[in-house]
Amino acid sequence: MYDVVYRHALAIDDTGDRLAFGSTTGGLWVSEDQGDGWTNVTRTLPPIYAVGFA
C-alpha cells in the first residue's frame, strides 16, 4: 500500500525537532526526533490535505 502526501500535509515545528505528516488515505504520523523515528497516530482519518503545529 502506498500513501500520497501533499506538500501542505507535512509540518515541522519551530524547533525543527517535531515533524508530522498526513496522507490522503487517512494516516497521520509524528516524529519527535527530526524524522529519525516515526509513530503512527492513526490510519482511520478522512483524507488529510494539510497539517500544522499550533
C-alpha distance matrix in Angstrom:
0.0 3.8 6.8 10.1 13.2 16.6 19.6 21.3 18.4 19.3 22.6 25.0 28.0 31.5 31.8 28.7 27.7 25.2 22.0 19.6 16.7 14.8 11.9 12.1 9.8 12.6 11.7 14.9 15.6 19.1 20.9 24.6 25.3 24.6 20.9 21.7 19.9 17.4 17.5 15.0 17.4 15.4 12.2 14.5 16.2 16.5 15.1 16.6 18.5 20.8 21.6 24.9 27.2 30.5
3.8 0.0 3.8 6.7 9.8 13.1 16.0 18.0 15.4 16.3 19.7 22.2 25.4 28.8 29.3 26.0 25.4 23.1 19.7 17.3 14.1 12.5 9.5 9.9 8.7 11.7 10.8 13.5 14.1 17.5 19.2 23.0 23.6 22.4 18.8 20.1 18.8 16.3 16.9 14.6 16.9 15.3 12.4 14.8 15.7 15.7 13.5 14.4 15.8 18.0 19.1 22.3 24.9 28.2
6.8 3.8 0.0 3.8 6.4 9.9 12.9 14.5 11.7 12.9 16.4 19.1 22.2 25.7 26.4 23.4 23.0 20.4 16.8 14.2 10.8 8.9 5.7 6.6 6.3 8.8 7.9 10.4 11.5 14.9 17.0 20.8 21.7 20.4 17.1 18.9 17.6 14.8 15.2 12.8 14.6 13.1 10.4 12.8 12.9 12.9 10.4 10.8 12.2 14.3 15.3 18.6 21.3 24.6
10.1 6.7 3.8 0.0 3.8 6.6 9.9 11.7 9.6 11.3 15.0 18.0 21.3 24.6 25.7 22.7 22.9 20.4 16.6 14.0 10.4 8.6 5.4 5.6 7.3 9.8 9.7 11.6 12.8 15.9 17.9 21.6 22.4 20.6 17.7 20.1 19.3 16.6 17.3 15.1 16.5 15.2 12.8 14.7 13.8 13.0 9.7 9.6 9.9 12.2 13.9 17.3 20.3 23.6
13.2 9.8 6.4 3.8 0.0 3.8 6.6 8.2 6.1 7.5 11.3 14.4 17.7 20.9 22.2 19.3 19.7 17.2 13.5 11.0 7.3 6.3 4.7 6.3 9.0 10.1 9.6 10.1 11.1 13.5 15.5 19.0 19.9 17.9 15.4 18.2 17.7 15.1 16.0 14.3 15.4 14.8 13.3 15.2 13.7 13.1 9.7 8.2 7.8 9.1 10.6 13.8 16.9 20.2
16.6 13.1 9.9 6.6 3.8 0.0 3.8 5.5 5.2 7.4 10.9 14.2 17.4 20.2 22.1 19.4 20.5 18.1 14.5 12.2 8.9 8.2 7.3 7.8 11.3 12.1 12.3 12.5 13.7 15.6 17.5 20.6 21.7 19.2 17.3 20.5 20.4 17.9 18.9 17.3 17.8 17.3 16.1 17.4 15.2 14.0 10.4 8.4 6.2 7.5 9.9 12.8 16.3 19.3
19.6 16.0 12.9 9.9 6.6 3.8 0.0 3.8 5.5 6.1 9.0 11.9 15.2 17.6 19.6 16.9 18.6 16.7 13.2 11.8 9.3 10.0 10.2 11.5 14.8 15.2 14.9 14.2 14.7 15.7 17.0 19.7 20.5 17.6 16.3 19.7 20.2 18.2 19.6 18.7 19.2 19.4 18.7 20.3 17.9 17.0 13.6 10.9 8.4 7.9 9.7 11.7 15.0 18.0
21.3 18.0 14.5 11.7 8.2 5.5 3.8 0.0 3.8 5.5 7.4 10.8 13.5 15.9 18.4 16.3 18.0 15.6 12.5 10.7 8.7 9.1 10.4 11.5 14.9 14.4 14.4 13.2 14.1 14.9 16.6 19.0 20.4 17.8 17.0 20.6 20.7 18.4 19.3 18.3 18.1 18.3 18.1 19.2 16.4 15.5 12.5 9.3 6.5 4.7 6.6 8.5 12.0 14.7
18.4 15.4 11.7 9.6 6.1 5.2 5.5 3.8 0.0 3.8 6.6 10.3 13.1 16.1 18.2 15.9 16.8 14.0 10.5 7.9 5.3 5.3 7.1 9.0 11.9 11.1 10.7 9.4 10.5 11.7 14.0 16.7 18.4 16.3 14.9 18.5 18.0 15.3 15.8 14.6 14.4 14.6 14.4 15.7 13.2 12.9 10.1 6.7 5.4 3.9 4.9 7.9 11.3 14.3
19.3 16.3 12.9 11.3 7.5 7.4 6.1 5.5 3.8 0.0 3.8 7.0 10.3 13.3 14.9 12.3 13.3 10.9 7.3 5.8 4.3 6.8 9.2 12.0 14.4 13.5 12.1 10.0 9.7 9.9 11.2 13.8 15.0 12.7 11.6 15.2 15.3 13.1 14.4 14.0 14.3 15.4 15.8 17.7 15.6 16.0 13.5 10.1 9.2 7.1 6.2 7.6 10.2 13.7
22.6 19.7 16.4 15.0 11.3 10.9 9.0 7.4 6.6 3.8 0.0 3.8 6.6 9.7 11.6 9.5 10.8 8.3 5.6 5.3 6.3 9.2 12.3 15.1 17.4 15.8 14.3 11.4 10.6 9.5 10.4 12.1 13.6 11.4 11.4 15.2 15.3 13.6 14.7 15.0 14.8 16.5 17.7 19.5 17.2 18.0 16.0 12.3 11.5 8.4 6.0 5.3 7.0 10.6
25.0 22.2 19.1 18.0 14.4 14.2 11.9 10.8 10.3 7.0 3.8 0.0 3.8 6.7 8.0 5.7 7.4 5.9 4.5 6.7 9.0 12.4 15.5 18.6 20.6 19.0 17.0 13.8 12.1 9.9 9.5 10.2 11.1 8.7 9.9 13.5 14.3 13.4 15.0 16.2 16.2 18.6 20.2 22.2 20.3 21.4 19.6 16.0 15.3 12.1 9.5 7.7 7.5 10.9
28.0 25.4 22.2 21.3 17.7 17.4 15.2 13.5 13.1 10.3 6.6 3.8 0.0 3.8 5.5 5.4 6.8 5.5 6.4 8.7 11.7 14.8 18.3 21.3 23.2 21.0 19.1 15.6 13.9 11.1 10.6 10.0 11.4 9.9 11.9 15.2 15.7 15.0 16.1 17.6 17.0 19.8 21.9 23.7 21.7 23.1 21.7 18.0 17.6 14.1 10.9 8.0 6.0 8.6
31.5 28.8 25.7 24.6 20.9 20.2 17.6 15.9 16.1 13.3 9.7 6.7 3.8 0.0 3.8 5.5 8.0 8.4 9.9 12.4 15.3 18.5 21.8 24.7 26.8 24.7 22.9 19.4 17.7 14.8 13.8 12.5 13.4 11.7 14.5 17.4 18.5 18.3 19.6 21.3 20.8 23.6 25.7 27.5 25.3 26.6 25.2 21.4 20.6 16.9 14.0 10.8 8.6 10.0
31.8 29.3 26.4 25.7 22.2 22.1 19.6 18.4 18.2 14.9 11.6 8.0 5.5 3.8 0.0 3.8 5.4 7.4 9.9 13.1 16.3 19.8 23.1 26.4 28.1 26.1 23.7 20.2 17.9 14.5 12.6 10.6 10.8 9.5 12.9 15.2 16.6 17.1 18.7 21.0 20.9 24.0 26.3 28.5 26.8 28.4 27.1 23.4 23.0 19.5 16.4 13.5 11.1 12.8
28.7 26.0 23.4 22.7 19.3 19.4 16.9 16.3 15.9 12.3 9.5 5.7 5.4 5.5 3.8 0.0 3.8 5.9 7.4 10.9 13.8 17.5 20.5 23.9 25.6 24.0 21.5 18.2 15.6 12.6 10.4 9.4 8.9 6.5 9.6 12.3 14.0 14.6 16.7 19.0 19.4 22.4 24.3 26.7 25.2 26.7 25.1 21.5 21.0 17.9 15.1 12.8 11.3 13.9
27.7 25.4 23.0 22.9 19.7 20.5 18.6 18.0 16.8 13.3 10.8 7.4 6.8 8.0 5.4 3.8 0.0 3.8 6.6 10.3 13.6 17.2 20.3 23.9 25.1 23.2 20.4 17.0 14.0 10.5 7.8 5.9 5.4 4.5 7.9 10.0 11.2 12.0 14.0 16.7 17.2 20.6 22.8 25.4 24.3 26.3 25.0 21.6 21.8 18.9 15.7 13.8 11.9 14.6
25.2 23.1 20.4 20.4 17.2 18.1 16.7 15.6 14.0 10.9 8.3 5.9 5.5 8.4 7.4 5.9 3.8 0.0 3.8 6.9 10.5 13.9 17.2 20.8 21.8 19.7 17.0 13.4 10.7 7.2 5.5 4.5 6.3 5.9 7.7 10.4 10.5 10.1 11.4 13.7 13.8 17.0 19.4 21.8 20.6 22.6 21.6 18.2 18.7 15.8 12.5 10.8 9.1 12.1
22.0 19.7 16.8 16.6 13.5 14.5 13.2 12.5 10.5 7.3 5.6 4.5 6.4 9.9 9.9 7.4 6.6 3.8 0.0 3.8 7.0 10.6 13.7 17.3 18.5 16.8 14.1 10.8 8.3 5.7 5.1 6.7 8.1 6.6 6.7 10.2 10.2 8.9 10.5 12.0 12.5 15.2 16.9 19.4 18.1 19.9 18.4 15.1 15.5 12.9 10.0 9.2 8.9 12.6
19.6 17.3 14.2 14.0 11.0 12.2 11.8 10.7 7.9 5.8 5.3 6.7 8.7 12.4 13.1 10.9 10.3 6.9 3.8 0.0 3.8 7.0 10.4 13.9 15.1 13.1 10.6 7.3 5.6 4.4 6.3 8.9 11.0 10.0 9.0 12.3 11.4 8.9 9.5 9.8 9.8 12.0 13.6 15.9 14.4 16.1 14.8 11.5 12.4 10.1 7.3 7.8 8.5 12.2
16.7 14.1 10.8 10.4 7.3 8.9 9.3 8.7 5.3 4.3 6.3 9.0 11.7 15.3 16.3 13.8 13.6 10.5 7.0 3.8 0.0 3.8 6.8 10.3 11.8 10.4 8.2 5.8 5.5 6.7 9.1 12.2 14.0 12.6 10.7 14.0 13.0 10.1 10.6 9.8 10.2 11.3 11.8 14.1 12.5 13.6 11.7 8.7 9.5 8.2 6.6 8.8 10.8 14.4
14.8 12.5 8.9 8.6 6.3 8.2 10.0 9.1 5.3 6.8 9.2 12.4 14.8 18.5 19.8 17.5 17.2 13.9 10.6 7.0 3.8 0.0 3.8 7.0 8.3 6.8 5.5 4.4 6.4 9.0 12.0 15.3 17.3 16.2 14.0 17.0 15.5 12.2 11.9 9.8 9.7 9.5 9.2 11.0 9.2 10.0 8.0 5.4 7.3 7.3 6.9 10.2 12.7 15.8
11.9 9.5 5.7 5.4 4.7 7.3 10.2 10.4 7.1 9.2 12.3 15.5 18.3 21.8 23.1 20.5 20.3 17.2 13.7 10.4 6.8 3.8 0.0 3.8 5.3 5.5 5.2 6.6 8.8 12.0 14.9 18.4 20.1 18.8 16.2 18.8 17.4 14.1 13.9 11.4 11.8 10.5 8.8 10.5 9.2 9.1 6.4 5.4 7.3 9.0 9.9 13.5 16.3 19.4
12.1 9.9 6.6 5.6 6.3 7.8 11.5 11.5 9.0 12.0 15.1 18.6 21.3 24.7 26.4 23.9 23.9 20.8 17.3 13.9 10.3 7.0 3.8 0.0 3.8 5.5 7.4 9.6 12.4 15.6 18.6 22.1 23.8 22.5 19.9 22.5 21.1 17.7 17.3 14.4 14.6 12.5 10.1 10.7 9.0 7.5 4.1 5.2 6.8 9.9 11.9 15.6 18.8 21.5
9.8 8.7 6.3 7.3 9.0 11.3 14.8 14.9 11.9 14.4 17.4 20.6 23.2 26.8 28.1 25.6 25.1 21.8 18.5 15.1 11.8 8.3 5.3 3.8 0.0 3.8 5.9 9.3 12.1 15.8 18.9 22.4 24.2 23.4 20.5 22.7 20.7 17.2 16.3 13.0 13.3 10.5 7.4 8.0 7.6 6.9 5.3 7.5 10.1 12.9 14.2 17.9 20.6 23.3
12.6 11.7 8.8 9.8 10.1 12.1 15.2 14.4 11.1 13.5 15.8 19.0 21.0 24.7 26.1 24.0 23.2 19.7 16.8 13.1 10.4 6.8 5.5 5.5 3.8 0.0 3.8 6.6 10.1 13.5 17.0 20.2 22.6 22.1 19.6 21.9 19.6 15.9 14.4 10.9 10.3 7.5 5.2 5.3 4.2 4.9 4.7 5.9 9.5 11.4 12.0 15.5 18.0 20.4
11.7 10.8 7.9 9.7 9.6 12.3 14.9 14.4 10.7 12.1 14.3 17.0 19.1 22.9 23.7 21.5 20.4 17.0 14.1 10.6 8.2 5.5 5.2 7.4 5.9 3.8 0.0 3.8 6.7 10.4 13.6 17.0 19.2 18.9 16.2 18.3 15.9 12.1 10.7 7.4 7.5 5.5 3.9 6.4 6.5 8.5 8.0 7.8 11.0 12.1 11.7 14.8 16.8 19.6
14.9 13.5 10.4 11.6 10.1 12.5 14.2 13.2 9.4 10.0 11.4 13.8 15.6 19.4 20.2 18.2 17.0 13.4 10.8 7.3 5.8 4.4 6.6 9.6 9.3 6.6 3.8 0.0 3.8 7.0 10.5 13.7 16.2 16.0 13.8 16.1 13.8 10.1 8.6 6.0 5.4 5.4 6.4 8.7 7.9 10.3 9.9 8.1 11.0 10.8 9.3 11.8 13.4 16.2
15.6 14.1 11.5 12.8 11.1 13.7 14.7 14.1 10.5 9.7 10.6 12.1 13.9 17.7 17.9 15.6 14.0 10.7 8.3 5.6 5.5 6.4 8.8 12.4 12.1 10.1 6.7 3.8 0.0 3.8 7.0 10.3 12.5 12.6 10.2 12.4 10.0 6.3 5.5 4.4 5.5 7.4 8.9 11.9 11.6 14.1 13.4 11.3 13.6 12.7 10.6 12.3 13.2 16.4
19.1 17.5 14.9 15.9 13.5 15.6 15.7 14.9 11.7 9.9 9.5 9.9 11.1 14.8 14.5 12.6 10.5 7.2 5.7 4.4 6.7 9.0 12.0 15.6 15.8 13.5 10.4 7.0 3.8 0.0 3.8 6.7 9.4 9.8 8.4 10.6 8.5 5.6 5.3 6.6 7.0 10.1 12.3 15.0 14.5 17.0 16.4 13.8 15.5 13.8 10.9 11.4 11.2 14.4
20.9 19.2 17.0 17.9 15.5 17.5 17.0 16.6 14.0 11.2 10.4 9.5 10.6 13.8 12.6 10.4 7.8 5.5 5.1 6.3 9.1 12.0 14.9 18.6 18.9 17.0 13.6 10.5 7.0 3.8 0.0 3.8 5.6 6.4 5.3 7.3 5.9 4.7 6.3 9.0 10.2 13.5 15.6 18.6 18.2 20.7 19.8 17.1 18.4 16.4 13.5 13.3 12.6 15.8
24.6 23.0 20.8 21.6 19.0 20.6 19.7 19.0 16.7 13.8 12.1 10.2 10.0 12.5 10.6 9.4 5.9 4.5 6.7 8.9 12.2 15.3 18.4 22.1 22.4 20.2 17.0 13.7 10.3 6.7 3.8 0.0 3.8 6.1 7.1 8.3 7.5 7.7 8.7 11.9 12.5 16.1 18.7 21.4 21.0 23.6 23.0 20.1 21.3 18.8 15.5 14.4 12.7 15.5
25.3 23.6 21.7 22.4 19.9 21.7 20.5 20.4 18.4 15.0 13.6 11.1 11.4 13.4 10.8 8.9 5.4 6.3 8.1 11.0 14.0 17.3 20.1 23.8 24.2 22.6 19.2 16.2 12.5 9.4 5.6 3.8 0.0 3.8 5.5 5.7 6.5 8.4 10.7 14.1 15.5 18.9 21.1 24.1 23.9 26.3 25.3 22.4 23.3 20.9 17.9 16.9 15.4 18.3
24.6 22.4 20.4 20.6 17.9 19.2 17.6 17.8 16.3 12.7 11.4 8.7 9.9 11.7 9.5 6.5 4.5 5.9 6.6 10.0 12.6 16.2 18.8 22.5 23.4 22.1 18.9 16.0 12.6 9.8 6.4 6.1 3.8 0.0 3.8 5.8 7.9 9.3 12.2 15.1 16.6 19.7 21.4 24.4 23.8 25.8 24.2 21.2 21.5 19.1 16.4 15.5 14.5 17.7
20.9 18.8 17.1 17.7 15.4 17.3 16.3 17.0 14.9 11.6 11.4 9.9 11.9 14.5 12.9 9.6 7.9 7.7 6.7 9.0 10.7 14.0 16.2 19.9 20.5 19.6 16.2 13.8 10.2 8.4 5.3 7.1 5.5 3.8 0.0 3.8 5.4 6.5 10.0 12.5 14.7 17.4 18.7 22.0 21.7 23.6 22.0 19.3 19.9 18.2 15.8 15.8 15.6 19.1
21.7 20.1 18.9 20.1 18.2 20.5 19.7 20.6 18.5 15.2 15.2 13.5 15.2 17.4 15.2 12.3 10.0 10.4 10.2 12.3 14.0 17.0 18.8 22.5 22.7 21.9 18.3 16.1 12.4 10.6 7.3 8.3 5.7 5.8 3.8 0.0 3.8 6.9 10.5 13.5 16.1 18.9 20.2 23.7 24.0 26.2 24.8 22.4 23.3 21.7 19.4 19.3 18.9 22.3
19.9 18.8 17.6 19.3 17.7 20.4 20.2 20.7 18.0 15.3 15.3 14.3 15.7 18.5 16.6 14.0 11.2 10.5 10.2 11.4 13.0 15.5 17.4 21.1 20.7 19.6 15.9 13.8 10.0 8.5 5.9 7.5 6.5 7.9 5.4 3.8 0.0 3.8 7.0 10.2 12.9 15.8 17.3 20.8 21.4 23.9 23.0 20.9 22.4 21.0 18.6 18.9 18.4 21.7
17.4 16.3 14.8 16.6 15.1 17.9 18.2 18.4 15.3 13.1 13.6 13.4 15.0 18.3 17.1 14.6 12.0 10.1 8.9 8.9 10.1 12.2 14.1 17.7 17.2 15.9 12.1 10.1 6.3 5.6 4.7 7.7 8.4 9.3 6.5 6.9 3.8 0.0 3.8 6.6 9.4 12.1 13.6 17.1 17.6 20.2 19.4 17.4 19.3 18.1 15.8 16.6 16.5 19.8
17.5 16.9 15.2 17.3 16.0 18.9 19.6 19.3 15.8 14.4 14.7 15.0 16.1 19.6 18.7 16.7 14.0 11.4 10.5 9.5 10.6 11.9 13.9 17.3 16.3 14.4 10.7 8.6 5.5 5.3 6.3 8.7 10.7 12.2 10.0 10.5 7.0 3.8 0.0 3.8 6.1 9.1 11.3 14.5 15.4 18.4 18.3 16.6 19.0 18.1 15.5 16.5 16.3 19.3
15.0 14.6 12.8 15.1 14.3 17.3 18.7 18.3 14.6 14.0 15.0 16.2 17.6 21.3 21.0 19.0 16.7 13.7 12.0 9.8 9.8 9.8 11.4 14.4 13.0 10.9 7.4 6.0 4.4 6.6 9.0 11.9 14.1 15.1 12.5 13.5 10.2 6.6 3.8 0.0 3.8 5.7 7.5 10.8 11.9 15.0 15.2 14.0 16.9 16.5 14.5 16.3 16.7 19.6
17.4 16.9 14.6 16.5 15.4 17.8 19.2 18.1 14.4 14.3 14.8 16.2 17.0 20.8 20.9 19.4 17.2 13.8 12.5 9.8 10.2 9.7 11.8 14.6 13.3 10.3 7.5 5.4 5.5 7.0 10.2 12.5 15.5 16.6 14.7 16.1 12.9 9.4 6.1 3.8 0.0 3.8 7.2 9.4 10.0 13.4 14.3 13.0 16.1 15.5 13.2 14.8 15.0 17.4
15.4 15.3 13.1 15.2 14.8 17.3 19.4 18.3 14.6 15.4 16.5 18.6 19.8 23.6 24.0 22.4 20.6 17.0 15.2 12.0 11.3 9.5 10.5 12.5 10.5 7.5 5.5 5.4 7.4 10.1 13.5 16.1 18.9 19.7 17.4 18.9 15.8 12.1 9.1 5.7 3.8 0.0 3.8 5.7 7.0 10.5 11.9 11.5 15.1 15.3 13.9 16.2 17.1 19.4
12.2 12.4 10.4 12.8 13.3 16.1 18.7 18.1 14.4 15.8 17.7 20.2 21.9 25.7 26.3 24.3 22.8 19.4 16.9 13.6 11.8 9.2 8.8 10.1 7.4 5.2 3.9 6.4 8.9 12.3 15.6 18.7 21.1 21.4 18.7 20.2 17.3 13.6 11.3 7.5 7.2 3.8 0.0 3.8 6.0 8.9 9.9 10.6 14.2 15.3 14.8 17.7 19.3 21.8
14.5 14.8 12.8 14.7 15.2 17.4 20.3 19.2 15.7 17.7 19.5 22.2 23.7 27.5 28.5 26.7 25.4 21.8 19.4 15.9 14.1 11.0 10.5 10.7 8.0 5.3 6.4 8.7 11.9 15.0 18.6 21.4 24.1 24.4 22.0 23.7 20.8 17.1 14.5 10.8 9.4 5.7 3.8 0.0 3.8 6.7 9.1 10.5 14.3 15.7 15.5 18.6 20.3 22.2
16.2 15.7 12.9 13.8 13.7 15.2 17.9 16.4 13.2 15.6 17.2 20.3 21.7 25.3 26.8 25.2 24.3 20.6 18.1 14.4 12.5 9.2 9.2 9.0 7.6 4.2 6.5 7.9 11.6 14.5 18.2 21.0 23.9 23.8 21.7 24.0 21.4 17.6 15.4 11.9 10.0 7.0 6.0 3.8 0.0 3.8 6.4 7.4 11.1 12.5 12.6 15.7 17.7 19.5
16.5 15.7 12.9 13.0 13.1 14.0 17.0 15.5 12.9 16.0 18.0 21.4 23.1 26.6 28.4 26.7 26.3 22.6 19.9 16.1 13.6 10.0 9.1 7.5 6.9 4.9 8.5 10.3 14.1 17.0 20.7 23.6 26.3 25.8 23.6 26.2 23.9 20.2 18.4 15.0 13.4 10.5 8.9 6.7 3.8 0.0 3.8 6.3 9.4 11.7 12.9 16.3 18.9 20.6
15.1 13.5 10.4 9.7 9.7 10.4 13.6 12.5 10.1 13.5 16.0 19.6 21.7 25.2 27.1 25.1 25.0 21.6 18.4 14.8 11.7 8.0 6.4 4.1 5.3 4.7 8.0 9.9 13.4 16.4 19.8 23.0 25.3 24.2 22.0 24.8 23.0 19.4 18.3 15.2 14.3 11.9 9.9 9.1 6.4 3.8 0.0 3.8 6.4 9.4 11.4 15.1 18.2 20.3
16.6 14.4 10.8 9.6 8.2 8.4 10.9 9.3 6.7 10.1 12.3 16.0 18.0 21.4 23.4 21.5 21.6 18.2 15.1 11.5 8.7 5.4 5.4 5.2 7.5 5.9 7.8 8.1 11.3 13.8 17.1 20.1 22.4 21.2 19.3 22.4 20.9 17.4 16.6 14.0 13.0 11.5 10.6 10.5 7.4 6.3 3.8 0.0 3.8 5.8 7.6 11.3 14.5 16.8
18.5 15.8 12.2 9.9 7.8 6.2 8.4 6.5 5.4 9.2 11.5 15.3 17.6 20.6 23.0 21.0 21.8 18.7 15.5 12.4 9.5 7.3 7.3 6.8 10.1 9.5 11.0 11.0 13.6 15.5 18.4 21.3 23.3 21.5 19.9 23.3 22.4 19.3 19.0 16.9 16.1 15.1 14.2 14.3 11.1 9.4 6.4 3.8 0.0 3.8 7.2 10.7 14.3 16.6
20.8 18.0 14.3 12.2 9.1 7.5 7.9 4.7 3.9 7.1 8.4 12.1 14.1 16.9 19.5 17.9 18.9 15.8 12.9 10.1 8.2 7.3 9.0 9.9 12.9 11.4 12.1 10.8 12.7 13.8 16.4 18.8 20.9 19.1 18.2 21.7 21.0 18.1 18.1 16.5 15.5 15.3 15.3 15.7 12.5 11.7 9.4 5.8 3.8 0.0 3.8 7.0 10.7 12.9
21.6 19.1 15.3 13.9 10.6 9.9 9.7 6.6 4.9 6.2 6.0 9.5 10.9 14.0 16.4 15.1 15.7 12.5 10.0 7.3 6.6 6.9 9.9 11.9 14.2 12.0 11.7 9.3 10.6 10.9 13.5 15.5 17.9 16.4 15.8 19.4 18.6 15.8 15.5 14.5 13.2 13.9 14.8 15.5 12.6 12.9 11.4 7.6 7.2 3.8 0.0 3.8 7.2 9.8
24.9 22.3 18.6 17.3 13.8 12.8 11.7 8.5 7.9 7.6 5.3 7.7 8.0 10.8 13.5 12.8 13.8 10.8 9.2 7.8 8.8 10.2 13.5 15.6 17.9 15.5 14.8 11.8 12.3 11.4 13.3 14.4 16.9 15.5 15.8 19.3 18.9 16.6 16.5 16.3 14.8 16.2 17.7 18.6 15.7 16.3 15.1 11.3 10.7 7.0 3.8 0.0 3.8 6.5
27.2 24.9 21.3 20.3 16.9 16.3 15.0 12.0 11.3 10.2 7.0 7.5 6.0 8.6 11.1 11.3 11.9 9.1 8.9 8.5 10.8 12.7 16.3 18.8 20.6 18.0 16.8 13.4 13.2 11.2 12.6 12.7 15.4 14.5 15.6 18.9 18.4 16.5 16.3 16.7 15.0 17.1 19.3 20.3 17.7 18.9 18.2 14.5 14.3 10.7 7.2 3.8 0.0 3.8
30.5 28.2 24.6 23.6 20.2 19.3 18.0 14.7 14.3 13.7 10.6 10.9 8.6 10.0 12.8 13.9 14.6 12.1 12.6 12.2 14.4 15.8 19.4 21.5 23.3 20.4 19.6 16.2 16.4 14.4 15.8 15.5 18.3 17.7 19.1 22.3 21.7 19.8 19.3 19.6 17.4 19.4 21.8 22.2 19.5 20.6 20.3 16.8 16.6 12.9 9.8 6.5 3.8 0.0
